Amino acid sequence: MNSIEKATTPICLRGLELRNRFIKSATYEGMTDGGYPTPLLIEHHRRLAQGGIGLTTIAYGAVSPEGRTNRQQLLIGDRVASYAHQLTDAIHSEGGKCMLQLTHCGYFTKNQDLRFKRSLGPSARINLYGILGGIIMSRSMTEHDMREMAKNFAVSASFARRVGFDAVEIHMGHGYLLSQFLSPRINRRKDDYGGSISNRLRFPLEVVEAVRHAVGEDYPIVCKINLEDGFRGGLTIRDSVEVAKALEKEGVDALVLSGGFTSITPFYLMRGDVPLWEMVRAEKDVAQKMAMALFGKFIMRRFAFEENFFMPMALKIREAVAMPLAYLGGVCSRQGIERAMDEGFDLIALARAVIHDPDFLLKVMDGRVSVSECNHCNICVAEMDRGGIKCVI
Ligand SMILES: Cc1cc2nc3c(=O)[nH]c(=O)nc-3n(C[C@H](O)[C@H](O)[C@H](O)COP(=O)(O)O)c2cc1C
């Protein structure tokens, strides 16, 4: 069997059979008005499933109201149950499976519900992202906060199971709350939750334990982790090898490997162009718009696109654990898919290639296409705030 054929074979994650090895990686869709899924969101994921994705990830499900970076993100809870049922049914009707990404933004937020309050994080820290909106500082979470937060993840995970999601993805990467705990530069705690990597892992592992307890032994839990934060003093690959080993030991069913820190190195994970002016145009708040126009180019560093850009680091995780791993980052051709399979990854996650063309995989499989025409302009990022992600090419 060649590597492309292998990518089309089913895989089982804790009893969940996926029809192939392809995951649509979470991309905040911008299709959840006031936190409620819209028909656009349902159609978006149905279409991805129709295009052959085995497992599609519904992005940025906030586990609590203050866990959103803005008010539009999906707020998990019973009020959205009927929409969530429609969403999961639509994906299943196309033979696809779906997982809900469970997220909390931690200190990094501009959610106006928090105006003049402090956001939550591992340590007190200035919140440059929300400063103009009056969310100036975060406060260091207490152990009570952490217990409540782990419960929020657990309640959200059982909600996901109840409304028909086939798995949950706990977001431990990209500089959100659990990633902030893992990052030595952001987590300055002096207690059992800061310092060594085993201490920084303590809270993320408690979250996994709470989620496992809530969903039971027969439901898949995936974690998205950083290979590196992408800035000096952040999480390094040496740490992330330890993170992967600990999550394997904890019984997590698969890892999606990524990197970068949204508040510091946002385009580390979406390599290619930085669509600064498109983002300025899409920003609705006048003060934020001006700040972005003036300072955006200093904050949003560009990282050159390369096919399969995370491969060298991802291989270090492959060597360290036996559990299922999803390769993510810059997969945009038949060759890129083959390489990820040949290197021993069990799954392949991709985002921009299927945002550009939801039939990309079908076309690769039947030979109509060998390279995606996505040019990594990243304007899809600005589209999140202009009615929903789409490719503008
Ligand atoms: C428009 C856009 C929105 C994204 N939103 C999220 C998100 O909500 N959660 C997440 O984990 N990753 C998010 N990502 C990152 C992607 O999941 C993925 O890691 C990244 O695009 C690299 O994969 P690719 O090269 O296949 O596009 C986003 C990426 C894009 C382009």
The ligand as an SDF file (V2000), in Angstrom:
LIG
                    3D

 31 33  0  0  0  0  0  0  0  0999 V2000
   -8.3040   31.6470    9.8210 C   0  0  0  0  0  0  0  0  0  0  0  0
   -7.6090   30.7680   10.8190 C   0  0  0  0  0  0  0  0  0  0  0  0
   -8.1600   30.6120   12.0900 C   0  0  0  0  0  0  0  0  0  0  0  0
   -7.5580   29.7540   13.0300 C   0  0  0  0  0  0  0  0  0  0  0  0
   -8.1660   29.5430   14.2380 N   0  0  0  0  0  0  0  0  0  0  0  0
   -7.6980   28.5650   15.0590 C   0  0  0  0  0  0  0  0  0  0  0  0
   -8.4260   28.1840   16.2260 C   0  0  0  0  0  0  0  0  0  0  0  0
   -9.5010   28.7260   16.5480 O   0  0  0  0  0  0  0  0  0  0  0  0
   -7.9050   27.1970   17.0040 N   0  0  0  0  0  0  0  0  0  0  0  0
   -6.7490   26.5700   16.6800 C   0  0  0  0  0  0  0  0  0  0  0  0
   -6.3350   25.6770   17.4060 O   0  0  0  0  0  0  0  0  0  0  0  0
   -6.0400   26.8990   15.5840 N   0  0  0  0  0  0  0  0  0  0  0  0
   -6.4940   27.8610   14.7600 C   0  0  0  0  0  0  0  0  0  0  0  0
   -5.8210   28.1450   13.6020 N   0  0  0  0  0  0  0  0  0  0  0  0
   -4.5760   27.4250   13.2630 C   0  0  0  0  0  0  0  0  0  0  0  0
   -4.8440   26.2000   12.3680 C   0  0  0  0  0  0  0  0  0  0  0  0
   -5.5670   25.2140   13.0610 O   0  0  0  0  0  0  0  0  0  0  0  0
   -3.5290   25.5820   11.8810 C   0  0  0  0  0  0  0  0  0  0  0  0
   -2.7750   25.2630   13.0220 O   0  0  0  0  0  0  0  0  0  0  0  0
   -2.7030   26.5000   10.9710 C   0  0  0  0  0  0  0  0  0  0  0  0
   -3.5370   27.1320   10.0170 O   0  0  0  0  0  0  0  0  0  0  0  0
   -1.6100   25.7230   10.2360 C   0  0  0  0  0  0  0  0  0  0  0  0
   -2.1550   24.7190    9.4190 O   0  0  0  0  0  0  0  0  0  0  0  0
   -2.2270   24.8790    7.8040 P   0  0  0  0  0  0  0  0  0  0  0  0
   -0.8420   25.1990    7.3430 O   0  0  0  0  0  0  0  0  0  0  0  0
   -2.7370   23.5480    7.3280 O   0  0  0  0  0  0  0  0  0  0  0  0
   -3.1770   25.9850    7.5090 O   0  0  0  0  0  0  0  0  0  0  0  0
   -6.3690   29.0570   12.6760 C   0  0  0  0  0  0  0  0  0  0  0  0
   -5.8240   29.2330   11.3930 C   0  0  0  0  0  0  0  0  0  0  0  0
   -6.4230   30.0610   10.4670 C   0  0  0  0  0  0  0  0  0  0  0  0
   -5.8180   30.1840    9.0950 C   0  0  0  0  0  0  0  0  0  0  0  0
  1  2  1  0
  2  3  1  0
  2 30  2  0
  3  4  2  0
  4  5  1  0
  4 28  1  0
  5  6  2  0
  6  7  1  0
  6 13  1  0
  7  8  2  0
  7  9  1  0
  9 10  1  0
 10 11  2  0
 10 12  1  0
 12 13  2  0
 13 14  1  0
 14 15  1  0
 14 28  1  0
 15 16  1  0
 16 17  1  0
 16 18  1  0
 18 19  1  0
 18 20  1  0
 20 21  1  0
 20 22  1  0
 22 23  1  0
 23 24  1  0
 24 25  2  0
 24 26  1  0
 24 27  1  0
 28 29  2  0
 29 30  1  0
 30 31  1  0
M  END
$$$$
